[in-house]
Amino acid sequence: MPPFEALKLARSKNLDLVEISPTAQPPVCRIMDYGKYLYQQEKKDREAKKHQKTITVKEVKFRINVDDHDYETKKNHVLRFLDEGDKVKATIFFRGREMTRTSLGRQILERLIKDVEPHSIVEFRPRQEGNTLHAILAPKKTAVEREKEREKEAKLKAKLEKQAQQKPTEHVEKHSEKQPEQAVAAAVAPASTTSQA
């Protein structure tokens, strides 16, 4: 169809003539409401952005003279951040004469990497820049895998709770069955003792 006829047809339907593939021979065009098309595309893009998870880098700071309890607390923070899907930057800041003890800081970061190894991938090994030593850890599992794992855990927990609720009711039913028998036995026992007297 010649372009002027296509344009006339589009105007008669109160629509637009949109060129889809200009490089094809002959060029491919479509008759559509271009404003509506742009709106729908924008809507799809907004919807896709809603479901996107932006990965943020959380920072956890250590000192070379960190106590075991403090180390454990900060390690738990790192594990929580990794579980939420965020990257973690573990940093050790050296002050003054601590610069002569950079090997202690490196040992702390290597210990942290070893402790969180099942949950993380090391993106950057410990490296020093000026008076700071840092390493970057990324979560091992993707967001989809973590979500599936959480769903499995929730299902298992619900199943266990359901079983736990059923057991006490079965236990109560057994007791309620025994009680009438015991009551009948108790009622029969005094009657038999009175008949013997």
Secondary structure, 3 states (H helix, E strand, C coil): CCHHHHHHHHHHCCCEEEEEECCCCCCEEEEECHHHHHHHHHHHHHHHHHCCCCCCEEEEEECCCCCHHHHHHHHHHHHHHHHCCCEEEEEEECCHHHHHHHHHHHHHHHHHHHHCHHHEEEEEEEEEECCEEEEEEEECCCHHHHHHHHHHHHHHHHHHHHHHHHHHHHHHHHHHHHHHHHHHHHHHHHHHHHHHC
